[in-house]
């Protein structure tokens, strides 16, 4: 077979002309490193946003109740909850975890008071301390929290700072009830969550049974049932949502499937009876879709610039190397090598150089991402939602890395195909005489 011979010749010529390849090696290594940084940071930001939203909204698929007859619209009765669980089993959802919460969502539905100061709340979350123990263990706190009890409350750090409250202080929580009135309850701050993102800025956690009692829900009622799926792919999540929707619609009134926040608000505005809506993260995150699109656009521009640099560098280097090797390639043709053989050897030579350069570029990307992970982005309002524990996290997705490598190899071959083809077809006497291509 010719392939082993071609491979040995490629390595031999690559070493012989290593100085000529230095410029291409540096350009490819730097370009691939920058491309890898761009794609890994973008993937990391998107994944962190998904994980933050997943925790905040309590699942990949959320069965959210909506009752237009109550002062607290988001409501699921015990019977509706049983129907949701039965539907999930019939649909084969097979969740990794199920979360049940009572939530108040709106600046007029909750207010917290301390020492004469008041702070409006956007999210009052009633959680099951035992059922969500792992979730609260993973949260970041300003100091070690106390074990949660019935009268415990967890505040976000901006709320605690605004109130001037500290862990162990007593606060008063005022909430809207199902009848549209207001009710209050005393709580002890068990922990302060270090979260300044738009998911956690005006947010507190209390016990679900206690919150149910304050707002007038029955003891076993809730606002939502969240399913954390083992399958994280968007297509798989949507397929399971459709399957769950078919089963649930046969048991209780169920709202239509919606795909963005605007459609969700429109459908809930038309509800005339207590219904359940199945919502996925893209519906909630449609509010930040423009920001995600801007991130994608910026990354594509930089990505294209790097690939263009790679293509130009490859073309210049290839022309220099082929010009210097005219006599050598002419001799190879004279002793029996076909034109296709010469083209294969040269392309293999360049591809080996590219693979070595990409390995160096990956090391460069790891170094750059390490530096970025220690860089503060606190000056960027709301950017915390894209970070993990306050740091930028790079995510090296195998599919993205493979695409990056193929893109570089494609641009390389596109740049050198013309010069290599012309060189291999040059008249033999001109090549042996060292003539210009």
TALIN-V493019 format. One record per pair of residues at least 12 apart in sequence whose C-alpha atoms are under 6 Angstrom apart, sorted by the first residue. I is the first residue (numbers start at 1). J is the second residue. Records with the same first field share a line. If there is no record, write none. Layout:
I = J / J
//
This chain:
6 = 345
10 = 345 / 349
24 = 313 / 314
25 = 357
28 = 310 / 357
29 = 357 / 358 / 360 / 361
30 = 361
31 = 306
32 = 358 / 361
33 = 361 / 362 / 364 / 365
35 = 303
37 = 365
40 = 394 / 395 / 396
41 = 394
43 = 395
44 = 393 / 394 / 395
45 = 386
48 = 386
49 = 385 / 386
58 = 226
59 = 226 / 227 / 228
60 = 227 / 228 / 280
61 = 226 / 227 / 279 / 280
62 = 225 / 226 / 278 / 279
63 = 224 / 225 / 277 / 278
64 = 224 / 276 / 277
65 = 223 / 275 / 276
66 = 274 / 275
67 = 274
70 = 178
71 = 178 / 179 / 180
72 = 178
74 = 223
75 = 222 / 223
76 = 221 / 222 / 223
77 = 221
78 = 220 / 221
87 = 247 / 248
88 = 244
91 = 243 / 244
95 = 227 / 228 / 229
96 = 228 / 229 / 230
97 = 228
98 = 226 / 227
99 = 225 / 226
100 = 224 / 225
101 = 126 / 127 / 222 / 223 / 224
102 = 126 / 222 / 223
103 = 124 / 125 / 126 / 223
104 = 123 / 124
105 = 122 / 123
106 = 122
107 = 120 / 121 / 122
109 = 175 / 176
110 = 174 / 175
111 = 174
112 = 172 / 173
113 = 171 / 172
114 = 171
117 = 163
121 = 202 / 203
122 = 202
123 = 203
124 = 203 / 204
125 = 205
126 = 205 / 206 / 207 / 208 / 211
127 = 207 / 208
128 = 207 / 208
140 = 193 / 194
141 = 192 / 193 / 194
142 = 192 / 194
145 = 190 / 191
146 = 190
150 = 207
151 = 187
152 = 187 / 188 / 189 / 190
153 = 187 / 188 / 189 / 190 / 205 / 206
154 = 189 / 190 / 191 / 192 / 204 / 205
155 = 192 / 193 / 204
156 = 192 / 193 / 195 / 203
157 = 192 / 193 / 194
167 = 189 / 190 / 191
168 = 188 / 189
169 = 188 / 189
170 = 187 / 188
171 = 186 / 187
172 = 185 / 186
173 = 185
177 = 215 / 216
178 = 215 / 216
197 = 382 / 384 / 385
198 = 382
253 = 275
254 = 275 / 276 / 277
255 = 276 / 277
259 = 283
260 = 283 / 286
261 = 283 / 284
311 = 411 / 412 / 415
315 = 415 / 416
326 = 431 / 434
327 = 431 / 432 / 434
330 = 428 / 431 / 432
339 = 424
373 = 391 / 392
//
